[in-house]
Amino acid sequence: MCGIVGYIGSKQAYPVIIKGLKRLEYRGYDSAGIALLNGDMNVFKKAGKVSDLETVVDEARTHATIGIGHTRWATHGEPNDRNAHPHISHSGSLAIIHNGIIENYAAIKELLISRGYIFHSDTDTEVLVNLIEEVQKKENTSLDNAVRIALNQVVGAYAIVVLNKSNPNQLIAARKGSPLVIGIGEDEFFIASDASPIIEYTKNVVYLDEQEYAVINRDGNYQIRTLGNVEKSPEIKKLEFTIETIEKGGFEHFMLKEIYEQPKAIEDSLRGRMNAAQGWIKLGGINEYINRIANAERFIVTACGTSWHSGLIGEYMIEDLARIPVEVEYASEFRYRNPIITEHDVVIAISQSGETADTLAAINLAKERQALIYGICNVIGSSIARVSHAGSYTHAGPEIGVASTKAFSTQVSLITLIALRMAEAKGTISTSKMREILYELENIPRKIEETLQLDAQIKEIAAIYKNATNFLYLGRGYNFPVALEGALKLKEISYIHAEGYPAAEMKHGPIALIDENMPVVFLATNKSAYEKIVSNVQEVKARKGKIIAVVTKGDTQIRELADHIIEVPETEEILSPLITIVPLQLLAYHIAIMRGCNVDQPRNLAKSVTVE
Ligand code: G6P
């Protein structure tokens, strides 16, 4: 979490950095700050959003062509002005911005205090900038060498940029465990946590690799070295997305835009990877490993949050179609519980950002134990994509709303192809069944378009329940993970307590919660177990719960029982999550808006969680 931006060149740095920070606010918005160098080191910081920072900046002191800025998701220390970045070294000569955590900060801080350093914040970052200063003083060396030596002494994760008052022609950046991209312009450089602050100025970027640092000079020269001091030749990549994809495009919020983008995102995700008429699936990223993957004794899916819910759908699909046993693990649990992993396992890591620290750590553990790692990521060039042996990008385009929507549907679409490809390789699916599913998958974007037309009706339902204090979401089979995801969407952005549950498990606990104040969202499109879900609906009705049912068009039985019916187009049961999630995303969105919540930047959350 935390977003960082640096600029050096001939432009005014302040507007470039502020705009960049606004693009990175999805990474955290507890506080923001900026340091600009124009003879003096001008530092402005403020708790709250980047727009709050702008209110305290003295424009007269912003004239500078070099600077750094930060938007924070708090780890060490309260999110107040004092703890906001940039942090300044004891002598006042260095300023630093940092995304990550320095784990051994306490011991270093103690040592520095004993050497006379005074601290003004509770952050681990202030410790790091003073350590760099101390190393530079003690070793009497260049700043970049001091940064390298200091970073070799710290334990933890970081992406940092250092600004030096006595050298207005240089920025130093380094990374370990947190992402960092350098934009290469004409005699100017941009540094950022992702490419979104860079895209409007240049398409040429260098992704800094793990344990590398960059020395970037105003004269156009830059060098990249490892923290072990080995020079690397930078690989310049071309950004593929455009500025339009990271703007709201007429929608009021990114989340709504991204919900509406799902048909296109799924098409982009499937493009060139399947052909229903000819009955083929091509997943370039796995060709080299197809035998090992199809012959795996077991798949372990590891992920967090929404991506974990896609993984659960993947478990149902892969077991159903390819008959390979699958386990789905929260990455944070998996890595700490000494799991059994062998070289016969395939670990599928799912991550929109490709940077989630727990997921990254889980796959590093699995890699050590010789499993094959298959990464499913959205962000191109992200850490998880890079450490995986094989992988496929979801191609959903940038997802900016903190609550994940199109990333989820593209993950599920892609996992469908993977499950079918495995089934084909294992001979567990007939050609006709495979074509049937592929035809239906091709139809999904159109059916989502149709479902999006229910928006006005869903808004009316939202208005009725916007003041509820609890919500229950129930589903069976493929719709159970959708119930979890629907509940997650609601709690993330509206702060209403919501639980997702397997519909049949309701009677083992949650049924005690049901009374006339409890809205219960049923996902009841299943063909199999339909009668069973009707019984569950009856059980809720008997206890006066308010029933909102998502059903297949033409359904008659549940209509009789439910207070509200949301009719969605019919589809193959395994593809139903791609349709049934849409009304739940819209319901959460409208409720949150009606409650006055900031849907794109919900409190306490961040989109990319790069701390454990
Ligand atoms: C955070 C986000 C969620 C996301 C989860 C996993 O909690 O707020 O929306 O699902 O991280 O992120 P990933 O990038 O790994 O999919």
Boltz pocket constraint, residues with backbone or C-beta under 6 A from the ligand:
constraints:
  - pocket:
      binder: B
      contacts: [[A, 304], [A, 305], [A, 306], [A, 307], [A, 350], [A, 351], [A, 352], [A, 353], [A, 354], [A, 355], [A, 356], [A, 359], [A, 402], [A, 403], [A, 404], [A, 605], [A, 606], [A, 607], [A, 608], [A, 609]]
      max_distance: 6.0
